Amino acid sequence: MQASAARPVRRRRRARTVDERPPAPWGSFPLVELVVLVALVALVAGFFAHGHRGAVLIAVGLVLGALGGLELSIREHFAGHRSHTLLLAGTVGVAVLGGLLYFAPDLSPLVRIAAAGGAFAIVAWLLARTFRNRSGVMLKVR
């Protein structure tokens, strides 16, 4: 009996190159590219529209453009491709600050900034830890 014949053949995953992004969950449909295109159209239309409609179109364009970039950052980070720790943690910090400005307008500005900074720090630590686990890179601290 041959021992090597009994072993199952393992396929090796092809290593990704530096510029190859992780695949999107929706396949090859260009969703992010379409969202960025709509964002650009909304931004241009917002500059030519008058009054309140122009401001709304500019805001929609900025939000959609940011979401397009944020989606790619999330996908790359959690796939272990590239670390976007500060960008993602900063997004959480800005969201906390915005939420406190809207829902607790009477709160002291220092308390709001401290809460946003605390959320940033906690999320940054968690994201860095997640990236190290997903990428397989272990940093040595001297």
N, C-alpha and C positions, 0 to 999 in steps of 0.2 A: 504494500500500500504506500502511496505517495502522500506525504503530509501536505505538500503544497497544492495538490489537486483539490483537497477538501476545503481550503480557505476560499471565501468569497472574494471576488475581484472588487477592489475599491477604486472608485473613480476619483481622480483628483480634480478639485475645482481649479479652474483657470484663474490665475492671479490677475487682479485688475491693475491696469496701468494707473499712473498718477492722475491723469486727466479724465479717466473713465468714471462717471458718476454712478451711484447705485440706481438700480431700476425703479421707476415709479410704480406704485401699486396699481395704477390704472393702465399699465402697459405702455404701448408706443403712442397713445393719443396725446397730442401736444397741449395738454391742459394749462400748464404753467405759461407757455408761450402765448396762448390765447388770452389768458388773464392779463399778462403784461401788455399785449396789444390793445385790449379794451382799456387798460389804465392809461396808455399813451393817448388813445383817442379821446378819452374823457378829459385828460389834462389839456389837450389842445383845444377841445370844444369849450372847456371852462374858461380859457383865456379870451375867447371870442364872444361868449354869452354875457349878457348884461344882468346886473342885479344879483339876487339871491341864487338864481339858477347857476350862475358861473361859479360862485363859491362852493356850491354843493358838488358840481362836476369836478372841480379841482380837488376837493376833499376825497371824493370817491376814487379819483385817479391815483392820488397818493396812497390811499389805503390799499387799493388793489395791487399797486406796484410793490408795496411793502410786503403784502401777503405772498406774492409770487416769489420774491427773494427769500422770505422766511420759510416757505415750504421746502425749498431746495436745501436751505441750511439745516432744517430739522432732519430731512432725509439723510443728508451726508453725515450729520453728527451721530445719529442713532445707528447708522450702518458701520460706524467706525472708520469712515473714509477720511474726513477732515474734522478737526475740532472747531466748533462754533460756539464755545462755551460763553464767551463774553457777550456775543450778539444775542443769544437766546436768553441769557440771564438778564441782560439789559432790557429786553422786550418785556420780561416779567416785571422788572422794577418800574418801568414806565407805565405798564398797565395798572400796577398797584397804586402808583402815584396818581394816575388819572382817575381811578376808581375812588380813591379817597377824596380827591378834589370834587368829584361829582356827588358822592353819597355822604360825605362828612365835611361840608364846606366850613363849618365852624371850628374844625380841629386846627390846632396850632401848626404852622408850616414846618416847624422843626420836628414835630411828631410825625407828620406825613413823610418828610424826607427820611427820617430814621426808619420808618416802617418800610419804605421803598428800598432803602439801602440794605436793611435786614433781609428782605425778600430776595434781593439781588444776590447777596452773599450766600444764602442758603441754597438757592437754585444753582448758582455757579459751582458750589462745592459738589452738589449732586450730579450736575451735568459733567463735570470733569471726571468724577468717579465712574460714571456710566461710560464715557468715552474711553477711558483706560481699559475698562472691562471688555468693551465691544471691539476695540482695535487690537488688543493683545499687547499693547505697549505698556511696560511698567517703567516708571521713572524712578531713578535712584536719587534720593535726597541725601546730600552730604551734611 
